[in-house]
Amino acid sequence: MNHHSLQIFLFVFPGTHPGPHLHAQGVICIPSRLYFTTPPNSQDIQEITVINTGHTPLKLGISVGDWDYDFWGNERTFDAGTLKTSAAGWIRTHPASCLIVEPGNRRRLEILLKTPAASNSDNSVLVRTAMVFLTRLNPADPGMGAEDGYAGIRPGVKVHHSFYAGDDCDCKIMDFRKLLPGSPKKPAILELTLFMAGKFWDEGIIQIELRNMDSGKKTKLPNVRYYALPGDMRVVNLKIPPGTAKGRYLATALIGSERNHHLKMAEIEFAMP
């Protein structure tokens, strides 16, 4: 068994919230995520801007489904109404079923989310989600591969909903350990396990730094962005660069939430044989 010493710290820091967009072959959707905070028996409208970056008209079919994340943070999609957390039935779009965008132009797609009365909703569900899909219905530009044809474009815009506004998200560090010993041909791996204990969606950046306790040399691993929902368990594997010198190391993980601006830190000591 790999024994390690784990220490966890919590800080608070100022931060900013980015405006992400979704870029698929020939189309850009801005933003790629929508966040609604509306009480029961109310409605709100937000817009998606769809840009045709190709050279031929873009005909997109509009549909709504469900989605969630697996342990690794990969997106999983389902038919509308499959998940207990589904908000698919609360959503209407305008246009309702099809959007045509000329080359180099942009169109707006309205997303209306209407919540039921309090007596008709399950208040135990903290965050509801849905996915607005835009599926290409016409062939892609000449010269593109077959995989870029009729079904080659199907970007999905994630929709989040909460009945109450706030920043009650809490990314708890459950474990931080060295998973594999490593070899010249197979890198060692650090495994970071997180649990989303709050009431709202969260996103942020994970930064990892290694310090050789013998030489003092520091090495930064590539940053990892995370997105998560309440109750998610997230496992993040971080590869230690091949050729890392033997010796004793201190690994420091900084997990920065961009929703409540909390910064948590975990440290472990381990050896590279």
N, C-alpha and C positions, 0 to 999 in steps of 0.2 A: 504494500500500500504506500502511496506517495504522501508522506506527511508534510504539511506546510503550515505556516503561521499566517493567519489572515487578520488584518486590521481594517476597520471601516471608520470613515470620518464623514461629517456633513458640513457643508458651507452654503452660503447664499451669495449669488453674484448677479449683476445686471446683465441683461442679454436682449437679443432681438429675435423676432419671429420671421423666418424667411417666407417668401411667396413662391412656392414651388410650381413648376409646370410640367406637363406630360408631353413628351416628344416621341412620336412614332413615325414610321416611314411615310412622309408626305403630309403629316398633320401635327399641329401643336395645339394642346388644350391648356388654357390658363384660367384659373389655377387647376392643379390636379387633385386638390382636396378641398371640400367644402365643410364648414363647421356651423351648425345651427344650434342656437340656445333659445328655445321658445317654450313657454308654459303650455299646459294642456288646453285644448280647444282654441288654438290660434294657428296662424300661418305666417310664413316668411318666404321671400323670394330672393334667390341669389343667381348670378349669371356666370356662365362659362364662355370664354372667347375661344372660338375654333378657327384656326388659321390653316389655310391650304398652302403648303410650301412646295407643291408639285407643279406640273406643267399642264395638267388636264383637270377638268371639273371633278370635284370630290362629292360623291353621294354617300351619305352616312345614315344608316339605320339606327334609331335610338331605342334602347331597351333598358330595363332596370332589373338588377339582381341583388344577391346577398354576397357578403365577403367577410373573412376574418383572417387572422394571422396564425401560422403554426409556431412551434417552439423556436424555430430558427429565424422567425421574422418574415418568412415567405408568405405571400398573399395567396389565399385560397378563395375561389369563387363558387357560388352555388345558385340554384334557381331561386327566384324571388319567393320569399316566405318560408324558406327552408330553416333558417336559424331563429332561435328564440329572440335574438337581438335585432331582427330584421325591421328596417324602416321602409322597405320597398313599397309597401302598400300606402304609405303616407305621401308618396312623391308623384308629381305630375310634371311633365316637361312641355315647353313651348318653343319650337314646334313639337308636336306630340310623337311623331314616329319617324320622320325623315328630315334631314338637313342637307342642302346642297350648297357647296362653297366653291366659287370660281377660283381659278389659279391665281395665287398671290393675294387673294382677298381673305377677309375674316367675317365670321357671322357670330351673333350672340345666341346662346342657348339658355333659356330661362329654366331654373329648377325651383319649383314651388313645393314646399314641404308643409303639409297641414296635419297638425296633431289632433288626436281624438280628445274627447272630454276625459277628465281625470278618472271617472268611474269606468271608462272603457279601456284603460291602459294599465299595463303591469308596471307598477312603480319600483319593483325590485330590479328591473333592468336599468342599469346606470347610464349606459350609452347605447344608442341604437345606431345601426349602420346600414348603408345600401351602396350599390355601385351603379352609376349611369354609364352604360356601354355605348360606344359609337362604332358601329361595324361597317366597314366599307362594302358597298353594294355593287360598285362598278369596277371594271378592271383598272389596274394601276397604270402608271406611265409606261409607254413602250420601252422595251429594253430591260425592264425589271424582271427578276426571276419569278418563277411560278409561285414561290412562297409569298411573294408580295402582291399577288393578284387579288381575287375577290375577297378572300378571307384573311389577307395578309395584314390588315390593319384592324385592330379591335381595342383601342385604348379605353380604359375605364377610369372615370373620375369618382373618387371615394367620397361618400357623404357620411358625416357624423352628426348625431343629434343628442342633446342633453336637455332635460326640462329646466335645469338650473345652471346659471352661469357661475363660474368660479375657477379656481386654480388648484383644487384639491387632488393633485396627482402625486404619488409617492412611489418612486422607483427604488425598491429595496434590493440590496445586494445580498444574495443568498449564499453564494460560494464563488471563490476565485482560486483556481488551482492550475498546476501544470498537469496536462492530460497525457502527453506522450513524451518519452525520454529524448527522442530526437536522434538522428544519425546523419552522416554526410549526405545521404540520398533522401532522407525523410525528415522534414522539419519538426521540431518540437512544437507543441500547441498549448497555449494558455486558454482555459475555459472559464468564462465569466457567466454566472447564472443570475438573472434578475427576475424580480416579481413586481408587477404593477399593482400596488395595494390601494391606490387612490380611487376617486370617483369619476375622473375625467380622462380623456385621451391625453397622450403625452408624446413628445418627440424631443430628440436631443442628440448630442455627440458623445461618443466614447473615445477617450484618448488614453493611449498606453505608452508608458516609458519604461525602458529597462536600464538598470544601472549595475554595471559590473562592480561588485563590492571589493574586488581585489585591485583593479586598475582605476576605478572611478569613471570609466568610459560610459557615456549615456547613449542609448539608441531609442529613437521614437518609431513606433509602429504606425502604419496608416490609420487615420481616424475612421471610425465606423459610425454612421448615422443610424439611429433607431427610431421607429415609429411603433406605438403600442396602444392597446386598449385596456380598460380596467380588468383585472383578473388574469391578464396574460402572464405566462411564464416564458422568459426569453433566455435562450442559450446562445452565447456568442463565442465562436472559436477564433482565436487570434494566433496566426502562425509566427513563430520566432524565426527570423531570417536564417537561412542555411549559412553555415560557416561561422555562426556566432561562437566566440571563443569559449573554451571551457572555464569553469569557475563558479563562484557563488554570485547570485543575482538578487536584486530587489526589483520587483515589478510593481509599478504604480498605475492604477486604473482610475481615471477621472470620468465620472458620468454626469454630464451637464444637461439638466432639463431646460428646454427653451419655453416651457409653459409657466412654471413657477420660479424659474431661475435658481433652483437649488443645485448645488454641486456636491456630489458625494464622491468620496475617495476610498479605495481599498488598496491594501498593499500585501504582498506575499513575498517570502524569501524561498528560493529554490536553487538547485544546483544544475549546471550543464555538464554532463560527463565528458 
